[in-house]
Amino acid sequence: MHPNPAFRPQQDDLAALFVREIGFAAIFAGTPDGPRVAHAPVVLGDDATTLQFHLARGNGLTKHLDGANALVVVQGPDAYISANWYADAAMAVPTWNYIAVEMEGTARKLDDGGLVAQLDALSALHEARVGESPPWTREKMDPNYFGRLTGAITGFEMRITAWRPTLKLSQNKPADERERLAAKVEASGHGAVAHLMRQLGGDKENI
């Protein structure tokens, strides 16, 4: 998490919104073999107090995660900011704008029913987003094949004890500077970051 408080979202549900919209995370934890990271789709609970995901049983993190303290990071769009883009380049340095949401908590292993429910929730959410009609469901799969696949993964749920979001979008710069930077970011091919800079970077009521 960036130490500058200007880069904290003031809107309580904004970090959860990014986690739901992005839906993919890096999961970090310590193991006897050293620190490990895994990458997986995630499902945030309705009340934003739990986060579910699943890992391959052969993943170096899986056998150590049940009961462990974990750190989950969801990263949004990012873009390089050239010092040349500031009005006074002599008093500027290159930097990076980005969105990152950190969540910390204790992970627990899900039983088979919890894992299947998680997979159903994941597919229902993302099938709706891609607009498939009718959507894919596991009922289309051979049950034995589905069972073999689920036997190769382990589901987890993490109870979130801390949120640490960073929205670094040039909020610490004057409005005209922010717009100049957003235009340059957009021209460099990072339209999503430019849009967020304009929507979130200058209005403290919406950050």
matplotlib code that plots the C-alpha trace (Angstrom):
import matplotlib.pyplot as plt

x = [0.0, 1.3, 2.1, 0.6, -3.0, -3.9, -4.0, -6.6, -10.2, -12.6, -15.6, -16.1, -17.1, -14.7, -12.0, -14.6, -15.9, -12.5, -12.0, -15.4, -14.8, -11.2, -11.9, -8.3, -5.7, -2.2, -2.3, 0.8, 1.8, 4.8, 5.6, 8.4, 9.9, 9.9, 7.4, 5.1, 2.5, -0.3, -2.7, -6.4, -9.9, -11.6, -15.1, -15.8, -18.6, -21.7, -20.8, -17.1, -15.8, -14.7, -12.9, -12.9, -10.5, -9.2, -5.7, -4.3, -3.4, 0.1, 0.6, 3.5, 1.2, -1.8, -0.7, 0.4, -2.5, -5.2, -5.1, -2.3, -2.3, -2.5, -2.1, -4.2, -3.5, -5.8, -4.2, -6.0, -4.7, -1.4, 0.6, 4.0, 4.0, 6.9, 8.5, 8.4, 4.6, 4.6, 4.4, 7.7, 9.8, 12.8, 10.9, 9.4, 10.5, 9.0, 6.5, 3.7, 0.0, -1.8, -4.6, -3.9, -6.1, -4.5, -6.6, -5.2, -6.7, -6.7, -7.4, -9.4, -9.9, -13.4, -15.1, -16.2, -19.6, -18.1, -15.7, -18.5, -20.5, -17.6, -17.1, -20.8, -20.6, -17.5, -19.0, -22.4, -20.7, -18.4, -20.8, -23.2, -20.4, -19.5, -23.1, -23.3, -26.9, -27.6, -24.7, -22.3, -23.1, -21.5, -24.6, -23.2, -20.2, -19.8, -20.2, -17.2, -15.0, -16.1, -15.3, -11.8, -11.1, -12.4, -10.3, -7.3, -8.0, -8.6, -11.0, -10.2, -12.0, -10.2, -11.9, -10.7, -9.3, -7.6, -8.1, -5.2, -6.2, -4.1, -5.5, -2.5, -4.0, -2.2, -4.6, -1.7, -1.5, -3.5, -6.5, -4.8, -1.8, -3.9, -5.8, -2.5, -1.2, -4.4, -4.3, -0.7, -1.6, -4.5, -2.3, 0.2, -2.5, -3.6, -7.2, -8.5, -5.9, -6.7, -10.4, -9.9, -7.6, -10.4, -13.2, -11.4, -8.2, -9.6, -13.0, -12.4, -16.0, -15.5, -12.0]
y = [0.0, 3.4, 5.5, 8.8, 9.2, 11.1, 7.7, 6.1, 5.6, 7.6, 5.8, 2.8, 0.3, 1.3, -1.3, -4.1, -2.8, -3.2, -6.7, -7.8, -6.2, -7.5, -10.9, -12.2, -12.1, -13.1, -15.0, -14.8, -16.8, -18.1, -21.8, -24.0, -23.8, -20.0, -17.4, -18.6, -16.9, -18.4, -16.7, -17.5, -16.1, -14.9, -14.5, -11.8, -12.5, -10.3, -8.6, -8.2, -10.0, -13.2, -14.1, -17.5, -19.0, -22.4, -23.7, -26.8, -29.4, -29.5, -25.8, -25.1, -23.1, -25.4, -27.8, -25.0, -22.6, -24.1, -22.0, -19.8, -16.0, -14.9, -11.7, -11.4, -8.7, -7.6, -5.3, -2.9, -1.0, 0.9, 3.3, 5.0, 8.8, 10.6, 13.5, 15.3, 15.6, 17.9, 21.7, 22.0, 19.0, 20.3, 19.7, 16.3, 12.6, 9.7, 7.7, 5.1, 5.4, 2.2, 0.6, -2.2, -3.7, -5.8, -8.0, -9.9, -12.7, -16.4, -19.0, -22.2, -25.2, -25.6, -29.0, -30.5, -28.9, -25.5, -25.9, -26.9, -23.9, -21.6, -23.0, -22.5, -18.9, -18.2, -19.6, -17.9, -14.5, -14.7, -16.4, -13.5, -11.0, -12.6, -12.8, -16.5, -17.6, -20.1, -19.8, -22.6, -24.6, -27.7, -29.7, -29.7, -31.7, -35.4, -35.9, -38.3, -35.9, -33.0, -35.1, -35.8, -32.2, -31.0, -33.7, -31.9, -28.6, -27.3, -24.6, -21.9, -19.1, -16.3, -14.2, -10.6, -8.9, -5.9, -4.0, -1.9, -0.3, 2.1, 4.3, 6.2, 8.5, 11.8, 13.0, 15.0, 17.2, 20.3, 19.8, 21.2, 19.0, 15.9, 16.6, 17.1, 13.8, 12.0, 13.2, 11.9, 8.6, 8.2, 9.0, 6.4, 3.7, 3.4, 4.6, 2.8, 4.6, 8.0, 7.4, 6.6, 9.6, 11.8, 10.1, 9.5, 11.5, 15.0, 14.7, 13.9, 12.9, 10.1, 8.9]
z = [0.0, -0.9, 2.2, 0.8, 2.2, -1.0, -2.7, -0.4, -1.7, 0.4, -1.0, 1.3, -1.3, -4.1, -3.2, -3.2, -6.5, -8.1, -6.6, -8.1, -11.5, -11.9, -10.4, -10.5, -7.8, -6.6, -3.3, -1.1, 2.0, 3.8, 3.6, 5.1, 1.6, 1.6, 0.4, -2.4, -4.6, -6.6, -9.2, -9.3, -10.0, -6.8, -5.6, -3.0, -0.6, -0.7, 2.5, 1.4, 4.5, 2.7, -0.4, -2.1, -4.6, -5.7, -6.5, -8.1, -5.5, -6.9, -6.4, -4.0, -1.8, -1.6, 1.1, 3.4, 3.1, 5.4, 8.6, 7.3, 7.2, 3.5, 1.5, -1.6, -4.2, -7.0, -9.5, -11.8, -14.8, -14.6, -16.7, -16.8, -16.2, -17.9, -16.1, -19.5, -19.2, -16.2, -16.6, -14.7, -15.8, -13.9, -10.6, -11.6, -11.8, -13.7, -11.8, -12.2, -11.8, -10.7, -8.8, -6.3, -3.6, -0.8, 1.5, 4.4, 6.4, 7.5, 4.8, 5.4, 3.2, 1.8, 1.7, -1.6, -1.5, -0.8, -3.7, -6.1, -5.0, -5.6, -9.1, -9.9, -8.6, -10.7, -13.9, -13.4, -12.9, -15.8, -18.3, -17.6, -18.3, -21.7, -22.7, -23.5, -24.2, -22.9, -20.4, -19.8, -16.6, -15.2, -16.1, -19.6, -18.4, -18.0, -14.2, -14.0, -15.8, -13.6, -10.6, -11.8, -12.5, -9.1, -7.5, -8.8, -7.1, -3.6, -2.6, 0.0, 1.8, 3.4, 6.1, 5.4, 8.4, 6.6, 3.4, 2.0, -1.2, -3.3, -6.1, -7.3, -10.0, -9.6, -7.0, -5.4, -8.5, -9.4, -11.7, -14.8, -14.3, -13.8, -17.1, -18.9, -17.5, -18.3, -21.9, -22.3, -20.6, -23.0, -26.0, -24.9, -25.2, -21.5, -21.9, -18.8, -16.5, -18.2, -17.6, -13.9, -13.5, -14.8, -12.8, -9.5, -9.5, -8.9, -7.1, -3.4, -3.0, -5.4, -4.6]

ax = plt.figure().add_subplot(projection="3d")
ax.plot(x, y, z, "-o")
ax.set_aspect("equal")
plt.show()
